Amino acid sequence: MDRLDLLPIGEVARRSGVSVPTVRFYEERGLITSVRTTGNQRRFERHVLRRIAVVRAGQRFGMGLAEIGEALATLPADHPPTKRDWVRMSSRWHALLTARIEAMERVRDGLSSCIGCGCLSLRSCPVYNHDDELAAEGPGPRRWPPAARDA
């Protein structure tokens, strides 16, 4: 790999639309990788720009960095992904996003039954007490105020 083909961190940040600290953060989390010069400066292969675009898209979709990292792990780390690589990765996200959309629709449609008291032990609460799991702990508030064990 020719050192002239590598991008300095500032150029990666400028081209990807994120800050230099964000590029460092993504690298610390293992979402992107760099090589070091003899002067210990970071240099990035150009395809890292696509990986950053995937991270930003995933974040916009409400995905956590761990989920994004799992998806990125299916892509090649040493060269740009092929169309087949993208299709494979995006199919994983499709199922995850579909499940989240369905869950959000259930929450949206059930909001009228929420009394907003904080006990969250209603049998119909789809937000924090799915299938009334807290009923096993007995009657009354379970989430608010937080119990000493939760604080």
The 8 nearest C-alpha neighbors of each residue, nearest first, counted from 0:
[[1, 2, 4, 5, 3, 44, 77, 34],
 [0, 2, 3, 4, 5, 44, 6, 42],
 [1, 3, 4, 5, 0, 42, 6, 36],
 [4, 2, 1, 5, 6, 0, 42, 44],
 [5, 3, 2, 1, 6, 44, 45, 0],
 [6, 4, 44, 43, 2, 3, 42, 45],
 [5, 7, 43, 42, 10, 44, 11, 8],
 [8, 6, 42, 10, 9, 41, 43, 11],
 [7, 9, 11, 10, 12, 41, 42, 6],
 [10, 8, 12, 11, 7, 19, 13, 6],
 [9, 11, 13, 12, 7, 8, 14, 6],
 [12, 10, 8, 14, 9, 13, 15, 6],
 [11, 13, 17, 9, 15, 18, 10, 19],
 [14, 12, 10, 16, 11, 15, 9, 17],
 [13, 15, 11, 12, 16, 10, 48, 17],
 [16, 14, 12, 13, 17, 11, 48, 51],
 [15, 17, 13, 14, 12, 18, 11, 52],
 [18, 16, 12, 15, 21, 19, 13, 22],
 [17, 19, 21, 12, 20, 22, 16, 13],
 [18, 20, 22, 21, 12, 9, 23, 8],
 [21, 19, 23, 22, 18, 24, 17, 25],
 [22, 20, 24, 18, 19, 23, 25, 17],
 [21, 23, 19, 25, 24, 20, 26, 12],
 [24, 22, 20, 26, 21, 25, 27, 19],
 [23, 25, 21, 27, 26, 22, 20, 28],
 [26, 24, 28, 22, 30, 27, 23, 31],
 [25, 27, 31, 29, 23, 28, 24, 32],
 [28, 26, 24, 29, 25, 23, 30, 31],
 [27, 29, 25, 26, 30, 24, 31, 64],
 [30, 28, 26, 27, 31, 25, 32, 68],
 [31, 29, 25, 28, 26, 68, 71, 32],
 [32, 30, 26, 29, 25, 47, 50, 33],
 [33, 31, 26, 29, 43, 30, 34, 47],
 [34, 32, 43, 42, 41, 35, 31, 44],
 [33, 35, 42, 41, 43, 36, 32, 40],
 [36, 34, 41, 39, 40, 42, 37, 33],
 [35, 37, 39, 38, 40, 41, 34, 42],
 [36, 38, 39, 35, 40, 41, 34, 42],
 [37, 39, 36, 40, 35, 41, 42, 34],
 [40, 38, 36, 35, 37, 41, 34, 42],
 [41, 39, 36, 35, 38, 42, 37, 7],
 [42, 40, 35, 34, 33, 8, 7, 39],
 [43, 41, 7, 6, 34, 33, 5, 35],
 [44, 42, 33, 6, 5, 45, 7, 34],
 [43, 45, 5, 46, 47, 6, 4, 42],
 [44, 46, 47, 48, 43, 5, 6, 4],
 [45, 47, 79, 48, 49, 44, 78, 50],
 [46, 48, 50, 45, 49, 44, 51, 31],
 [49, 47, 51, 46, 50, 15, 45, 52],
 [50, 48, 52, 47, 51, 46, 53, 79],
 [49, 51, 47, 53, 52, 48, 54, 46],
 [50, 52, 54, 48, 53, 49, 55, 47],
 [51, 53, 49, 55, 50, 54, 56, 48],
 [54, 52, 50, 56, 51, 55, 57, 49],
 [55, 53, 51, 57, 52, 56, 58, 67],
 [54, 56, 58, 52, 57, 53, 51, 59],
 [57, 55, 59, 53, 58, 54, 52, 60],
 [56, 58, 60, 54, 62, 59, 55, 53],
 [57, 59, 61, 55, 62, 60, 56, 54],
 [60, 58, 56, 61, 57, 55, 62, 54],
 [59, 61, 57, 58, 62, 56, 96, 55],
 [62, 60, 58, 59, 57, 63, 96, 56],
 [61, 63, 58, 57, 60, 66, 67, 64],
 [64, 62, 66, 65, 67, 58, 61, 57],
 [63, 65, 67, 66, 68, 62, 58, 54],
 [64, 66, 68, 63, 67, 69, 62, 28],
 [67, 65, 69, 68, 63, 64, 62, 70],
 [66, 68, 64, 70, 69, 65, 71, 54],
 [67, 69, 71, 65, 66, 70, 30, 64],
 [70, 68, 66, 72, 67, 71, 65, 73],
 [69, 71, 67, 68, 72, 73, 88, 66],
 [70, 72, 68, 74, 73, 69, 67, 30],
 [71, 73, 69, 70, 74, 68, 75, 76],
 [72, 74, 71, 70, 88, 75, 69, 84],
 [75, 73, 71, 72, 84, 80, 76, 70],
 [76, 74, 77, 78, 80, 73, 79, 72],
 [77, 75, 78, 74, 79, 72, 32, 31],
 [76, 78, 75, 79, 44, 46, 80, 74],
 [79, 77, 76, 75, 80, 46, 44, 47],
 [78, 80, 46, 81, 75, 77, 76, 49],
 [81, 79, 84, 75, 74, 78, 85, 82],
 [80, 82, 84, 83, 85, 79, 74, 86],
 [81, 83, 85, 84, 86, 80, 87, 79],
 [82, 84, 86, 81, 85, 87, 80, 88],
 [85, 83, 81, 87, 82, 86, 80, 74],
 [86, 84, 82, 88, 83, 87, 89, 81],
 [85, 87, 83, 89, 88, 84, 90, 82],
 [88, 86, 84, 90, 85, 89, 83, 91],
 [89, 87, 85, 86, 90, 91, 70, 84],
 [88, 90, 92, 86, 91, 87, 85, 93],
 [89, 91, 93, 92, 87, 88, 86, 94],
 [92, 90, 89, 93, 88, 94, 95, 87],
 [91, 93, 89, 95, 90, 94, 96, 88],
 [92, 94, 90, 96, 91, 95, 97, 89],
 [95, 93, 97, 92, 96, 91, 98, 90],
 [94, 96, 92, 98, 97, 93, 99, 91],
 [97, 95, 99, 93, 98, 94, 92, 100],
 [96, 98, 100, 94, 99, 95, 93, 101],
 [99, 97, 101, 95, 96, 100, 102, 94],
 [100, 98, 96, 102, 101, 97, 103, 95],
 [99, 101, 103, 97, 102, 98, 96, 104],
 [100, 102, 104, 98, 99, 103, 97, 105],
 [103, 101, 99, 105, 104, 100, 98, 106],
 [104, 102, 106, 100, 105, 101, 107, 99],
 [103, 105, 107, 101, 106, 102, 108, 100],
 [106, 104, 102, 108, 103, 107, 109, 101],
 [105, 107, 103, 109, 104, 108, 125, 110],
 [108, 106, 104, 105, 110, 109, 103, 111],
 [107, 109, 105, 106, 110, 104, 111, 103],
 [110, 108, 106, 107, 111, 112, 105, 113],
 [109, 111, 113, 112, 107, 108, 106, 124],
 [110, 112, 109, 113, 108, 114, 107, 106],
 [113, 111, 110, 109, 114, 123, 124, 108],
 [114, 112, 110, 115, 111, 124, 109, 121],
 [113, 115, 116, 112, 111, 117, 110, 119],
 [114, 116, 113, 117, 119, 118, 112, 110],
 [117, 115, 114, 118, 119, 113, 143, 140],
 [116, 118, 143, 119, 115, 142, 140, 144],
 [119, 117, 140, 120, 143, 116, 142, 141],
 [120, 118, 117, 121, 128, 124, 127, 142],
 [119, 121, 118, 133, 122, 128, 131, 140],
 [122, 120, 123, 124, 119, 131, 128, 118],
 [121, 123, 131, 124, 120, 130, 128, 129],
 [122, 124, 121, 125, 131, 130, 112, 129],
 [125, 123, 121, 126, 128, 122, 129, 119],
 [126, 124, 129, 106, 128, 123, 127, 105],
 [125, 127, 124, 128, 106, 129, 119, 123],
 [128, 126, 129, 125, 119, 124, 120, 142],
 [127, 129, 131, 124, 132, 126, 125, 130],
 [128, 130, 125, 131, 127, 124, 132, 126],
 [129, 131, 132, 128, 122, 123, 125, 124],
 [132, 130, 122, 128, 129, 133, 134, 120],
 [133, 131, 134, 130, 128, 135, 129, 120],
 [134, 132, 135, 131, 136, 120, 128, 141],
 [135, 133, 136, 137, 132, 131, 138, 120],
 [134, 136, 133, 137, 132, 131, 138, 120],
 [137, 135, 134, 133, 138, 141, 132, 139],
 [136, 138, 134, 135, 139, 133, 141, 140],
 [139, 137, 134, 140, 136, 120, 141, 135],
 [140, 138, 141, 137, 118, 120, 134, 136],
 [141, 139, 118, 142, 143, 120, 119, 138],
 [140, 142, 118, 143, 139, 133, 120, 119],
 [143, 141, 145, 118, 144, 140, 119, 117],
 [144, 142, 145, 117, 118, 141, 140, 146],
 [143, 145, 142, 146, 141, 117, 140, 118],
 [146, 144, 143, 142, 149, 150, 147, 141],
 [145, 147, 149, 148, 144, 150, 142, 143],
 [146, 148, 150, 149, 145, 144, 142, 143],
 [147, 149, 146, 150, 145, 142, 144, 141],
 [150, 148, 146, 147, 145, 142, 144, 143],
 [149, 147, 148, 145, 146, 144, 142, 143]]
